[in-house]
Amino acid sequence: MDTTAYLAAINAPGLGHYGVEWTTTVKPAAAHRAHTLTKVSTAVCLTGAEYRNLAVNNDTETGALPWGEWSNYPYVVTHREQDYFRLYTVDGTVRTTYYVDGMDVEREHFLSFLTPSQRNPSRPNGGCITVKASNVRLVEAPSFAV
């Protein structure tokens, strides 16, 4: 999604909640490198939140961004000339559909194409995420994400 269109759609500045969909291409294990693995996730997300002010971060030093720089604080991070949107998923609203070679598959089947270390979830079902702008699409209303 174009960064300018994204900022206009979320009516920046301010805190808002939106239905957001993002697509991730996943690298398969070497034995399955001929396959294309894709995840499409949908969630209700907050935009414009201050990471350091979230309740989960009380009494925690949050510090600077681990990579990239703010190009439009607190909405857009730029890293290596690519824009990324900073989103805060509402707990329990993340839904993911898995695809192998364009075919919708069950999660367990999808996981069988990954290395053992990739099979473990890397983050909880909620929290702060930074997603490449070109992989993001706003859905019509937050209710469509749940």
C-alpha positions in Angstrom: 0.0 0.0 0.0 1.3 3.5 -0.8 2.4 5.3 2.3 0.6 8.5 1.4 -2.7 6.7 0.8 -2.3 4.8 4.0 -1.8 8.0 6.1 -4.8 9.6 4.4 -6.9 6.5 5.0 -6.1 6.3 8.7 -6.8 10.1 9.1 -3.4 10.7 10.7 -2.6 12.1 13.3 -4.2 10.4 16.2 -5.1 6.9 17.5 -7.4 4.8 15.3 -8.4 1.2 14.9 -8.7 -0.5 11.5 -9.1 -3.8 9.8 -5.7 -4.6 8.3 -4.6 -7.4 6.0 -1.0 -8.2 5.3 0.7 -10.9 3.1 4.0 -12.6 4.0 6.1 -14.8 1.8 7.8 -17.5 3.9 11.0 -19.2 3.0 10.6 -23.0 2.9 13.0 -25.6 4.2 15.7 -26.5 1.6 13.9 -29.8 0.8 10.8 -27.8 -0.2 12.5 -24.8 -1.9 10.5 -25.5 -5.2 7.3 -24.5 -3.3 5.9 -21.0 -2.7 4.7 -20.5 0.8 2.4 -17.5 1.6 0.6 -16.4 4.7 -2.3 -13.9 4.6 -3.1 -12.4 8.0 -6.0 -10.2 9.0 -6.4 -8.3 12.3 -7.9 -5.4 14.0 -5.0 -3.0 14.5 -4.4 0.3 16.3 -2.4 3.0 14.6 -0.7 6.0 16.2 -0.1 4.3 19.6 2.9 5.2 21.6 4.8 2.0 22.1 6.3 3.2 25.4 2.8 4.1 26.7 1.2 0.7 26.3 0.3 -1.1 29.5 2.4 -4.1 28.6 5.5 -1.8 28.7 5.0 -0.3 32.1 8.3 -0.1 34.0 10.1 -1.2 30.9 12.7 0.8 29.0 11.6 0.7 25.3 14.5 2.6 23.8 15.0 3.5 20.1 13.9 1.5 17.1 16.0 -1.7 16.7 16.3 -0.9 13.0 15.2 1.8 10.6 14.2 5.4 11.3 10.9 7.1 11.8 9.8 8.8 8.6 6.3 9.7 10.0 6.2 9.1 13.8 4.5 7.0 15.1 3.1 5.5 11.9 5.8 4.8 9.4 9.4 3.4 9.7 11.8 3.6 6.8 14.6 1.1 6.4 16.8 0.6 3.4 14.5 2.8 1.3 11.4 0.7 2.1 8.5 1.9 4.2 7.0 -0.2 7.0 3.8 0.5 8.9 3.9 0.2 12.7 0.7 -1.5 13.9 -0.5 -2.8 17.2 -2.8 -5.8 16.8 -5.7 -6.2 19.2 -5.2 -9.4 21.2 -7.1 -12.4 19.8 -8.0 -10.8 16.5 -5.2 -12.1 14.3 -6.4 -14.6 11.7 -4.1 -16.3 9.3 -4.7 -18.2 6.1 -1.9 -20.4 4.8 -1.1 -21.1 1.1 1.3 -23.6 -0.6 1.7 -22.9 -4.3 -1.4 -20.8 -4.2 -3.6 -23.5 -2.7 -5.3 -22.8 0.7 -4.0 -25.4 3.2 -4.3 -26.2 6.9 -1.7 -24.7 9.2 -0.2 -28.1 10.1 0.3 -28.9 6.4 1.9 -25.5 5.9 4.2 -26.0 8.8 5.5 -29.3 7.3 7.3 -27.2 4.6 9.3 -25.3 7.2 12.4 -26.1 9.2 11.8 -27.2 12.8 12.9 -23.8 14.2 10.5 -21.9 11.8 7.6 -24.0 13.1 7.5 -22.3 16.5 5.5 -19.0 16.6 7.9 -16.1 16.8 5.4 -13.7 18.4 2.2 -13.9 20.4 -1.2 -13.4 18.9 -1.3 -9.7 19.5 1.2 -6.9 20.1 3.4 -4.5 18.1 4.2 -5.5 14.5 6.1 -3.6 11.8 4.9 -4.7 8.3 6.3 -3.8 4.9 4.0 -1.2 3.4 3.8 -3.0 0.0 2.3 -6.0 1.8 -0.5 -4.1 3.7 -4.1 -3.5 2.7 -6.8 -1.9 4.8 -10.0 -3.8 4.8 -13.4 -2.0 4.8 -14.0 -2.1 8.6 -12.4 -3.6 11.7 -15.3 -6.1 12.1 -14.1 -7.9 8.9 -10.9 -8.8 10.6 -12.4 -10.8 13.4 
